[in-house]
Each structure stands twice: as structure tokens, then as C-alpha cells.
Amino acid sequence: MKIIFKIARMELQKMFYSPIAWLVLIIFAVQSGITMMGEINQVMVYTGLGYPPKEITDIVYGHLFYQIGNSLYLYIPLLTMGLLSREFSSGSIKLLYSSPVSNKQIVLGKFLSMMVFGLAMVFLLFIAMLFGFFAIKDFDSQTVLTGLLGLYLLLCTYSAIGLFMSSLTSYQIVAAIGTFTSLFVLGQLGNLWQDIEFIRDITYWLSIKGRCGTFLKGLICSEDVLYFILVSALFIAFTIFRLKGIREKGPRYISFMKYAGAFVVVALIGYISTIPSLMKYHDSTQTKKNTLTPNSQEVISQLKGKITITSYSNIFDQSFYAYGSPIREKYNMSMYDRYLRFYPNMKFKNNYYYDLPVEKEALKNYNKSFEGLTQEQALGRTCEAYEINSKRFKPGKDYLDEIDLESELNRYVSKITTEEGKTAYLRVFDDIMRYPFESQITTAFKKLVMKLPTVGFVTGHEERDVNDFGSRGYFRLATENPFRSSLINNGFDFTTCELSKPVDKNVDILVIAEPRTMFSDQELKNLNDYIDRGGNLIIVADRKRQDEMNPLVERFGVKFMEGQVVEHNKGFAMDLITTELTKEGEKLAYHFERIVEAGGVICMQGTVAISYKDTGEFNYIPVLVSDTVKNIAQIDSVGSWNELQTTDFVDDIARYNPEKGETLGSLTTALALTRKVGEKEQRIMILGDADYFSNEGLSKRRRGIYAVNFKMATGMFFWLSGDEVPIDDRRPLPTDNKLYLENNDVWLLSALYKIIIPTLIALAFLLIWLRRKGR
């Protein structure tokens, strides 16, 4: 070890007597200072505008470390290019060979010198980190330290690669170019041959791209730590073999066997390190954002046996190349990485097929692109364009025994199956994120371990329909596959039922949405039997439907009032009601709390007011109310009332007329009822507007009004499901949301990190250079 340390000390002396090493440190310090101060200035600007950012630690240091990680490859070749090539060109390597020093000691000494120099670079980042301790509230120091560890390991790996490249030539420029090339190849290796399963696993593991990213997110993974160690050890071994090959001439096949043997050993250990059951993790973030939430962990803990996740990908799906092609397999599997930490007994399969798109626009594009071709001919042309073997694809009908692909719109879908045959589905969605979030993935697993709610929509009286694509239908809310927030993607199953017979016992939530004809006595009896057994219920009325609806709610002491609610919303017709949550209603679901925090409203167009009298059987909770009149003199500009006369709100103007029996004030438009039935709490929601969660009601945007109808609908079904689904995947809110910094302090910090620190490094170099020159 003494010889290794001595070689390292001598190499460091050479480095720090050279202007290149000092220039690297100066440029590195300037880059760090400029990047960090840019992020700090951004935080200051947003704070000054009244939008204080959250997770300031991540904003400042996450972006800083990301930029540094992407530019490290520019610095290292300048430092490593002369480690051994300089010895070859000057002839000093012969002195080393003639001394009692082994090849291993030479290589390890050189590498150790780069590790020390790497510490100097990391120390500059640590100085930048000191700012966070004093200036950021609840600074997430552990995450930043984890990021520093990742950058240091990356730097050491780059150094090992550069050391090997330096051993291949006596020309330093050639060594530098070789290092640049090697780092580029290792960065791109993960994109090569991803459609060949065996080779894909090797190239994906060898790829250095993104390895540091997990550290920068605050996650230490044993696989990534071992990767940096193994790759560094591999190139150090290669360097030792290279020096030995120069020093001791031997058969080439022996040399080849050494290199190949080292690669195989590293690849084998690397493969073992990727086995999920052997991998270890440490999430250093304050909010544990890299780890499954407690709710998800509880669900995963209930899984048993092998879980098989089978993906079906249609080559004619418009998103095929971006999300479903063979080159995406490894990335798609990474969605489950956090789940594999807690349940490694998962197997992944990929099936590829071809079939006509079901969606109208997609089918139109298909017909336009492949006019006059059979499906097989279209398959051949597409595979040729994508450079994929067409033999991998089967007709969609070949999978009918496994899955109904047509019901999945012949799009990319994953089927999760247990050993007992239970199944659940995961889809990609038509939004910018595309892939499922934790809430959707956990919901799919939850379906495998417990029965989730079934929603029964009553039919037979021209009610709203979950399969209706029109403006009045409930398709988007309930069963639209490509819509992330659709209830079918968040744990609910749907069925239809008629009240002419008893409600199926599998129905957990019954929905009666704006029937247009009266219910018979037998239907009312079946409804009351469902209520008596404790079933949860949604009853949704609309204007001009009071006569048909009031018999349904009469037993609750509830009545849908005549007329409709009106209020003043500037620029809109008076039948548009911007209802708000009550203090009591806000507590029913965390979704409602978020609505209030964000200042959102629920838009109801043509809603009916709800009155009620306490029967003593239920607890009554007003959930949504219209505007309150604070000043009777202002009723022509603010407030709401129950309008009994005006019905045309385009050409006529509604006026409050108490003589006609119109009720002024804040009117209830959504009412919740609860009671105990056995060990269960029965939950009922009664609403005065059937349009608020219709297809149009959920998607319509109104200028100047922050409508959150979907959040309201989601929260309502969450409450009715007994808080089971959609999955509550909330995390603790980050508390590093304040910067203890005044605008006047920014210039001083900017001078410190951009000018003073780089200047001090330059002065240190000048002092050493003058001292050396004086000697």
C-alpha cells in the first residue's frame, strides 16, 4: 500500500504542477457557481411574484447536479489522457518497470490519484451545498449528500475508463479522444439491440446513462453502487492486463482470454446484482418520494405467489413505436421497479400482435396509410420501416383465449395475473405522461387481493348511460379506457341493473341518474330493500325532473325543490352555478380539501336546490352550496336564489321575486347522508345536477372560472367506496419551501461562487507555480 500511496502522491504532484488540472478546477467552480446562482435567482423571482416554490432543495441542487453530471465527461479525459501515455512518450515507464513496482501498484496508484482529484471536485460542490444549510428552510441535506456520492462514483468510473485508454497509446490527444469515444459508447449502449432479449439485458446493464440519476433523486440502490464499482474494476483490470502485455510478451489468445474472463466475471456479478430479491435500497429523501407510499406497501404485502405481467402491443397502434415496441421493453418494465423492491416474485412477458385500430381517428389514419393493402402486407411494410422481424407478430384473434383486445381498443395494455387466475389491467393514457402512476398500478394489484367496489347504474327509465359518448353521457367518468382518471382505471367495476328485480348483492354503489319516467311501487320496494341492507347510493336529479325524483328521496326527508338555482357569474348565463364546498363537506374526502386549498369551484348548469328535514335516522351533511347573499341590496349583482319563473336564460334576465315563493340565499345542491347499518357506515350522496359529471360537464372550460368537477366526482366515489379507491397515494408535503435570502444578498453570493472561489483556486495555482519556479 505504501508504494501505491507514493505513486498516487507523485501523480498528484504532477497534476497540480500542471495548469490543466488547475484550469479544470477553475472552470468546474465557475460552472457550478453559474448554474447554482441561476437556480437561486429563479426561486427568488417566483417568490417575489407570489409563487413560492416547493422542494427548493431539489430545484437548486437537483438541477445543479444534473448539469454537472452531464458535463463531467468533458473534464475527465483532460486529466486522464496523460496518466500512462505521458509515461510511454517520455520513456519514464521504463524506470517504473525497472523498479520493484508491480503493474497492479502502478495502475492502482494512478487511479488513486484520480480519486483524490475527484474529491477536490466534489469538495467544490460541497462548498456550494453549504449555502443550503443556512439559506433553505428544512434543507434536505441527505438527498444532496446522496447526489454528491453518485457524482463521485461516476467521476471515479470515468477515471478508470480514461486510465485504460491512456494505456493504449503514447499520444495524449489520442487517449483523450479515445476516452471521449468510450464514454459516448457506454452512454448509448443501453439503446442498442433492445429487441434481442439476452443481449438487451447485457447492454442495458453496461450502459452508464442514467446510473447517476437514481443518486441525484436521493435513492441509493445496490445495483447502481455495484455497477460503478464493477465497471471501474473492469477497466482497472484491463489496464493491468495491458501493462503486463507490454512488459511480458505472450500469445494473443492468452491476452484475449484474460480480457474476456474479466468481462464475464463482471457481467456475471452484474447480472446477480440485478436480481430483485438481492437488491437493497436506501431512500434518503425527507418525504421518501422514491419509495411506495404506505398504502401501496400494504397492498403489496398481501400478494401471494408468482405474479405475471403480460403486455400486448399492436403494431398498428399509433403509439406503438414510442411505447410498445420491443426496444421499449426494458423501460416499460422499469415502471414496476419500486414494486419489485417489496415483491420481487414477478415475471414479465411481451406479446406482439397486429389488428385494426378500434378508435375512429386511428382507424382513419390506418386506412389512409395502408390503402389497398391487406393486414399482412401492412404488417410487412411497418416492420420494414421499424426494422423489426415480422415473425414476432401474431393476429390479434390468436390471443382471444387470453384477453379481449378489441375491448381494449386494440391498444397497448398490460394484463396482471396471479397463480390463481385473478386478473387486472393497466393501460397507457391519452395525456402527456402516458404511463400509469402509482395510484393506477397499486389499484391493479389491489384488485388481485380484495374485492373492489362495483357500481351499478340503474336503467329502464331513460337514465344517464355510462356507455354514452354524447355530451350528456357518463362514459368519460366511468369507462373510458384511455382516460387516466376514469373510474375503471382506478379500481371500480361497472354494471347496469333494473329495479324491476332486486339489486344484485355484488353491487356496492347504486347510481340513479336523472330518470325521466316514474318508478313503479315494486321498483321503489327493491330500491328501499337495497337501502335497508346498507348499500351506498347516488341519486342525481336535474331541472324538470322533480316529480320523477322526489319519490326516491322522500324516505330520507329530502326534497328536490321546484324551479332551479340561479346566481350572478359575470359573462355567463345565470343558470350557471359555481358551487363551493361547505366546511362539513370538505372533511368527507381529502380530494375535497385539495379543492378548497386550490380555490376551485364545481360548475353546475341548471341545478336543482335540495331541502331536507332531519328524520332522526340519518346524519345530514350539506356538501355543495350556491353563493350566499351578504347584502340584500346587492341581489342584482351577487348571490343566488331558487328561480321559479324564468326558464330562458339567454334572452331573459332572472329577477328575485319573493312574492312568487322564490327562496333567497345559499342553497344546497349536494347533500350527503350517513348512518350505521350493522358494522358498516352507509353513505348516500344526493345531487341536484346530473350534468356536473357528464362528458361535457367534466371537460368544458370556462374563462375566469377554475372548475374542478372531476376532482369532485373522484372524491365523491372515493368517499362512497369507503375510502378504498381511487388509491390514496399522497405523500408528506415537502417543507423546504422557504429561502432565507434577501434580494440584496444575491449579488454577494453570486460574487462568492462565480468569482471569489474560482479566483482563490487561480491564486493557489499561481502560488504553487511561482514557488516551483523559484526552486
Secondary structure, 3 states (H helix, E strand, C coil): CHHHHHHHHHHHHHHHHCHHHHHHHHHHHHHHHHHHHHHHHHHHHHHHCCCCCCCHHHHHHHHHHHHHHHHHHHHHHHHHCCCCHHHHHHCCHHHHHHCCCCHHHHHHHHHHHHHHHHHHHHHHHHHHHHHHHHHECCCCHHHHHHHHHHHHHHHHHHHHHHHHHHCCCCCHHHHHHHHHHHHHHHHHHHHCCCCCHHHHHHHHHHCCCCCCHHHHCCEEEHHHHHHHHHHHHHHHHHHHHHHHHHHCCCCHHHHHHHHHHHHHHHHHHHHHHCCHHHCCEEECCCCCCCCCCHHHHHHHCCCCCCEEEEEEEECCCCCHHHHHCHHHHHHHHHHHHHHHCCCCCEEEEEEEEECCCCCHHHHHHHHHHCCCCCHHHHHHHHHHHHCCCHHHEEEHHHHCCCCCCHHHCCCCEEEEECCCCCEEEEECCCCCCCCCCHHHHHHHHHHHHCCCCEEEEECCCCCCCCCCCCCCCCHHHHCCCCCCCCHHHHCCEEEEECCCCCCCCCCCEEEEECCCCCCCHHHHHHHHHHHHCCCEEEEECCCCCHHHHHHHHHHHCEEECCCEEEECCCCCCCCEEEEEECHHHHCCCHHHHHHHHHCCEEEEECCCCEEECCCCCCEEEEEEECCCCCCHHHCCCCCEEEECCCCCCCCCCCCCCHHHCCCECCCEEEEEEEEEECCEEEEEEEECCCCCCCHHHHHCCECCECECHHHHHHHHHHHHCCCCCCCCCCCCCCCCCCECCCHHHHHHHHHHHHHHHHHHHHHHHHHHHHHHHHC
